[in-house]
Amino acid sequence: MLSLILDSANKELGVALAQDGTLIDEIKYEAWQRQSELMIPEIENIFKKNHVNPKDISEILVTKGPGSYTGVRIALTIAKVYGYALNIPVYTFSSLEILSDLEKPSICLMNARSNRSYFAVYEKGKALIADQVLTNDEVIKYVNEHQDYAICGDASYLDLVSENNDVLKNMLALKNENHKVENILKLKAIYLKDENDYKKSN
């Protein structure tokens, strides 16, 4: 089974291929606000490098947000097009969930701008606290009260030391039937903030 894995919800652009659950190649680098122009060329690059015909893809794994308004949309749109055209399953993941340390409780963070954070707590794929937006002060308070938890994601904007786990590998590890999209045509991004907030902060 050949899997195409996509993530562009935050600062990084990530494209990977996996064979039978094992990552065989990945392209990952910071591409803030450039994902829309770079995602498709990088998919073509990884296909060419690994001699893969797009028709050979068996499934797609993709993040659905929260995160950058444009970044979330580009990866999801590509996944929907491939999934529908090839009639293959699509699996979606919270962009916070995939930041986690899969071995211990994890405070998963992303910068939501305007002194706010996307915040969630996950343990071994289960949400202990669902994805939400908190003020940065609320996040710091929670971190101080749970010092035995891993801090995951780029938390430098909060002056916190954090783990930077491989989100593409994590998607493979976390994939189960709960992540499978039942109707690709109804697949929607999860932003958590309303559109007006997004226009102000991105």
Phi, psi and chi 1 to 4 in degrees:
 res  aa     phi    psi   chi1   chi2   chi3   chi4
   1 MET       -  126.9  176.5  177.3  -72.2      -
   2 LEU  -105.3  122.6 -166.8   60.8      -      -
   3 SER  -111.1  136.6  -51.8      -      -      -
   4 LEU  -104.4  128.3  174.2   63.7      -      -
   5 ILE  -120.0  129.4  -51.0  168.9      -      -
   6 LEU  -131.8  137.3  -53.9  173.6      -      -
   7 ASP  -149.2  126.7  173.2   50.9      -      -
   8 SER  -145.9   28.9   57.7      -      -      -
   9 ALA   -76.6  -23.2      -      -      -      -
  10 ASN  -123.4 -141.6 -161.5    9.2      -      -
  11 LYS   -73.3  -31.4  -67.4 -179.4  179.3 -180.0
  12 GLU   -88.5  151.8  -73.3 -169.4  -19.3      -
  13 LEU  -105.6  130.5  178.1  149.6      -      -
  14 GLY  -133.1  128.9      -      -      -      -
  15 VAL  -134.9  131.8  177.9      -      -      -
  16 ALA  -144.5  158.8      -      -      -      -
  17 LEU  -121.0  140.6  -71.1  173.1      -      -
  18 ALA  -133.0  143.2      -      -      -      -
  19 GLN  -115.6  117.3 -178.1   71.6   55.8      -
  20 ASP    52.4   43.3  -62.1  -34.7      -      -
  21 GLY    84.6    2.6      -      -      -      -
  22 THR  -115.1  126.3  -60.0      -      -      -
  23 LEU   -64.8  129.4 -153.3   66.3      -      -
  24 ILE  -111.4  -21.7   57.4  176.3      -      -
  25 ASP  -165.5  149.1 -162.5    6.2      -      -
  26 GLU  -149.7  149.2   67.2  177.6  -12.6      -
  27 ILE  -121.8  123.6  -62.0  169.9      -      -
  28 LYS  -150.6  125.4 -172.1  168.2   61.2  174.1
  29 TYR  -163.5  163.7   55.4   86.6      -      -
  30 GLU   -71.5  130.8 -173.6  168.9  -39.4      -
  31 ALA  -146.2   45.6      -      -      -      -
  32 TRP   -53.6  122.6  178.9 -119.4      -      -
  33 GLN    63.5   18.7  -64.3 -174.9  -26.1      -
  34 ARG  -123.3    4.6  -62.1 -175.4   62.9 -149.6
  35 GLN   -59.4  -36.1  -68.1   99.2  -31.2      -
  36 SER   -64.2  -29.9   58.7      -      -      -
  37 GLU   -91.9  -17.9   62.7 -174.9  -87.8      -
  38 LEU  -105.5  -23.5  -64.4  171.4      -      -
  39 MET   -61.1  -51.8  177.9   66.3   83.4      -
  40 ILE   -64.0  -46.0  -69.6  176.9      -      -
  41 PRO   -57.8  -36.8  -27.5   36.1      -      -
  42 GLU   -72.0  -33.7  -67.2  -64.1   15.2      -
  43 ILE   -62.4  -44.3  -67.2  171.9      -      -
  44 GLU   -62.6  -38.3  -66.7  172.7  -12.9      -
  45 ASN   -63.9  -44.2  -73.3  -18.5      -      -
  46 ILE   -71.7  -32.6 -155.3  167.8      -      -
  47 PHE   -62.8  -48.1  -77.5  165.2      -      -
  48 LYS   -64.1  -44.5 -176.9  176.6 -179.5 -179.6
  49 LYS   -60.9  -34.8  179.4 -178.4  175.0 -176.9
  50 ASN  -104.2   11.6  -68.2  -82.5      -      -
  51 HIS    54.6   47.5  -50.7  -71.0      -      -
  52 VAL  -106.7  129.9  168.3      -      -      -
  53 ASN   -85.5  129.1 -174.2  -40.2      -      -
  54 PRO   -51.0  -29.8  -26.6   34.2      -      -
  55 LYS   -68.4  -13.3  -66.0 -179.0  179.6  179.1
  56 ASP   -85.4   -7.9  -65.5  -26.5      -      -
  57 ILE   -66.6  132.2  -63.4  -63.0      -      -
  58 SER   -97.8  -25.9  -54.6      -      -      -
  59 GLU  -162.3  161.4   62.3 -178.6   16.9      -
  60 ILE  -128.3  135.3  -58.8  174.7      -      -
  61 LEU  -115.1  130.7  -75.5   62.1      -      -
  62 VAL  -150.2  149.7   63.2      -      -      -
  63 THR   -83.2  147.1   45.6      -      -      -
  64 LYS  -116.5    7.5   60.9 -178.7  177.4 -179.4
  65 GLY   107.4  175.8      -      -      -      -
  66 PRO   -74.1  173.2   31.2  -37.4      -      -
  67 GLY   154.2 -156.7      -      -      -      -
  68 SER   -58.7  131.2  161.3      -      -      -
  69 TYR   -55.4  -50.2 -174.8   73.1      -      -
  70 THR   -72.1  -42.2  -58.8      -      -      -
  71 GLY   -59.9  -44.3      -      -      -      -
  72 VAL   -61.8  -44.0  171.0      -      -      -
  73 ARG   -65.0  -39.7  -75.9 -167.5  -56.6  169.2
  74 ILE   -65.3  -46.9 -173.3   64.2      -      -
  75 ALA   -66.3  -41.2      -      -      -      -
  76 LEU   -64.3  -40.7  -92.4 -174.4      -      -
  77 THR   -63.4  -44.0  -60.8      -      -      -
  78 ILE   -62.4  -43.0  -67.3  169.7      -      -
  79 ALA   -61.9  -41.7      -      -      -      -
  80 LYS   -63.9  -42.0  -73.1  170.9   70.5  172.8
  81 VAL   -65.0  -48.8  169.9      -      -      -
  82 TYR   -63.6  -45.9  -89.2  100.0      -      -
  83 GLY   -60.7  -43.9      -      -      -      -
  84 TYR   -70.6  -45.3 -176.1   76.3      -      -
  85 ALA   -66.2  -38.2      -      -      -      -
  86 LEU   -95.0   -6.4  -60.2  176.3      -      -
  87 ASN    55.9   51.8 -167.4   27.5      -      -
  88 ILE  -123.1  156.9   57.0  175.9      -      -
  89 PRO   -69.7  147.8   19.8  -29.0      -      -
  90 VAL  -119.8  133.6  173.8      -      -      -
  91 TYR  -116.2  130.9  -64.9   81.9      -      -
  92 THR  -114.5  151.4   59.7      -      -      -
  93 PHE  -137.8  144.7  -58.2   80.5      -      -
  94 SER   -62.3  136.2  156.9      -      -      -
  95 SER   -72.2  -12.9   47.9      -      -      -
  96 LEU   -84.7  -43.0  -68.6  169.8      -      -
  97 GLU   -52.8  -43.1  171.4 -170.9   12.9      -
  98 ILE   -76.3   -7.7   63.5  171.0      -      -
  99 LEU   -78.4  -17.4  -64.1  172.1      -      -
 100 SER   -69.8  157.9   63.0      -      -      -
 101 ASP   -82.5  118.4 -177.4  -40.4      -      -
 102 LEU   -74.1   -4.1  -58.6 -174.8      -      -
 103 GLU  -102.4  -12.0  -61.3  -59.5  -40.5      -
 104 LYS  -153.8  164.0   52.5 -172.0  173.0 -177.5
 105 PRO   -56.2  136.5  -22.7   33.2      -      -
 106 SER  -132.7  129.3  -58.4      -      -      -
 107 ILE   -88.5  113.3  -59.7  168.7      -      -
 108 CYS  -104.4  127.6  -57.5      -      -      -
 109 LEU  -133.4  144.7  -60.0  170.2      -      -
 110 MET  -142.6  148.4  -70.1  168.2   53.1      -
 111 ASN   -73.2  120.2 -169.0  -10.0      -      -
 112 ALA  -100.9    7.1      -      -      -      -
 113 ARG    68.3  173.1  -42.1  -65.0  177.9 -153.2
 114 SER    51.9   39.9  -58.1      -      -      -
 115 ASN    61.2   34.6  -66.3  -49.0      -      -
 116 ARG  -130.6  162.1  -66.4 -179.9  -66.1  175.3
 117 SER  -133.5  144.9  -63.5      -      -      -
 118 TYR   -77.7  131.3  -63.2  114.9      -      -
 119 PHE  -139.9  139.8  168.1   91.7      -      -
 120 ALA  -160.1  161.2      -      -      -      -
 121 VAL  -124.4  124.9  179.1      -      -      -
 122 TYR  -124.3  148.1  -77.4   89.3      -      -
 123 GLU  -138.1  113.7 -177.6  174.7   14.8      -
 124 LYS    51.3   44.3  -63.0 -179.0  179.3  179.5
 125 GLY    87.3   -4.5      -      -      -      -
 126 LYS  -104.7  133.9  179.9 -179.1  178.7 -178.8
 127 ALA   -79.5  112.6      -      -      -      -
 128 LEU   -79.7  -36.1  -57.7 -176.9      -      -
 129 ILE  -133.0  121.7  -60.8  178.1      -      -
 130 ALA   -66.4  158.0      -      -      -      -
 131 ASP   -53.6  132.7  -63.3   11.3      -      -
 132 GLN  -160.5  174.4   57.4 -169.7  -84.7      -
 133 VAL  -108.3  127.4  177.2      -      -      -
 134 LEU  -123.8  157.3  -65.7 -177.3      -      -
 135 THR   -69.0  155.6   66.3      -      -      -
 136 ASN   -62.3  -32.7  -69.1  -14.7      -      -
 137 ASP   -64.2  -39.8  -73.1  -17.4      -      -
 138 GLU   -64.7  -37.9  -70.6  172.1  -34.5      -
 139 VAL   -64.3  -48.7  171.3      -      -      -
 140 ILE   -59.1  -41.6  -65.3  -62.4      -      -
 141 LYS   -60.2  -44.9 -178.4  175.9 -175.7  -67.5
 142 TYR   -64.9  -43.4 -172.3   89.0      -      -
 143 VAL   -59.1  -43.8  168.5      -      -      -
 144 ASN   -65.1  -28.2  -71.5  -24.0      -      -
 145 GLU   -86.4   -9.1  -67.2  171.4  -10.5      -
 146 HIS  -135.4   60.7  -62.1   80.2      -      -
 147 GLN   -72.4  -10.9  -64.5 -172.1   24.6      -
 148 ASP   -88.5   -3.6   55.2  -28.9      -      -
 149 TYR   -86.1  148.1  -75.7   17.5      -      -
 150 ALA   -72.5  144.4      -      -      -      -
 151 ILE  -105.4  122.9  -58.7  171.0      -      -
 152 CYS  -125.9  144.5  -59.6      -      -      -
 153 GLY   104.4  176.7      -      -      -      -
 154 ASP   -82.2   97.2  179.5    5.9      -      -
 155 ALA  -103.4   19.6      -      -      -      -
 156 SER   -63.3  -27.7   58.8      -      -      -
 157 TYR   -66.4  -15.2   69.8   98.0      -      -
 158 LEU  -105.9    6.3  -64.1  172.5      -      -
 159 ASP    59.3   36.2  -66.4  -35.2      -      -
 160 LEU  -110.2  143.8  -64.7  173.3      -      -
 161 VAL   -83.7  129.7  176.8      -      -      -
 162 SER  -138.2  162.8   57.4      -      -      -
 163 GLU   -82.6  145.2  -63.5 -176.8   11.2      -
 164 ASN  -119.6   84.1 -172.8   16.6      -      -
 165 ASN   -81.0  158.5  -61.3  -55.8      -      -
 166 ASP   -77.3  102.8 -169.6  -33.5      -      -
 167 VAL   -66.6  -29.7  -60.7      -      -      -
 168 LEU   -70.7  -42.6  -56.1  174.5      -      -
 169 LYS   -65.5  -37.8  -73.8 -176.8  179.2  178.3
 170 ASN   -62.7  -37.2  -87.1    0.0      -      -
 171 MET   -60.7  -42.3  -84.2 -165.1  -92.7      -
 172 LEU   -61.8  -44.5  -84.2  174.7      -      -
 173 ALA   -67.9  -33.5      -      -      -      -
 174 LEU   -88.2  -12.8  -69.1  165.1      -      -
 175 LYS   -59.2  127.2 -169.6 -167.8   85.0  171.1
 176 ASN  -151.6 -177.9   57.3   37.8      -      -
 177 GLU   -65.8  -23.3  -72.9  -57.9  -56.7      -
 178 ASN   -66.1  -21.9  -68.0  -28.8      -      -
 179 HIS   -91.3   -6.1  -69.6   96.1      -      -
 180 LYS   -76.8  134.1 -171.7  173.8 -178.0  179.2
 181 VAL   -81.3  126.6  176.6      -      -      -
 182 GLU   -76.8  -40.2  -67.1 -175.4    5.9      -
 183 ASN  -132.8  105.0 -173.1  -23.8      -      -
 184 ILE   -59.0  -36.5  -68.0  174.7      -      -
 185 LEU   -66.5  -21.2  -63.1  178.8      -      -
 186 LYS   -98.3    5.2  -67.0 -176.5  178.1 -179.8
 187 LEU   -66.4  127.1  177.9   56.8      -      -
 188 LYS  -130.9  151.5  -66.7 -178.2  179.0  179.7
 189 ALA   -74.4  156.0      -      -      -      -
 190 ILE  -114.8  116.0  -64.9  174.9      -      -
 191 TYR  -103.4  -31.4  -62.1  120.3      -      -
 192 LEU    74.2  -35.0  -64.8 -175.6      -      -
 193 LYS  -102.2  152.6  -62.9 -167.9  -67.3 -178.7
 194 ASP   -75.1  165.9   64.1   45.0      -      -
 195 GLU   -59.8  -37.5 -171.8  170.8  -12.4      -
 196 ASN   -64.0  -40.3  -71.6  -27.9      -      -
 197 ASP   -60.7  -42.2  -87.6  -18.6      -      -
 198 TYR   -62.9  -41.4 -109.5   93.2      -      -
 199 LYS   -65.0  -29.9  -69.4  177.3  179.1  177.4
 200 LYS   -75.6  -33.1  -68.9  176.0 -175.0  175.4
 201 SER  -107.4   -1.8   60.0      -      -      -
 202 ASN  -118.7      -  -79.0  -89.2      -      -
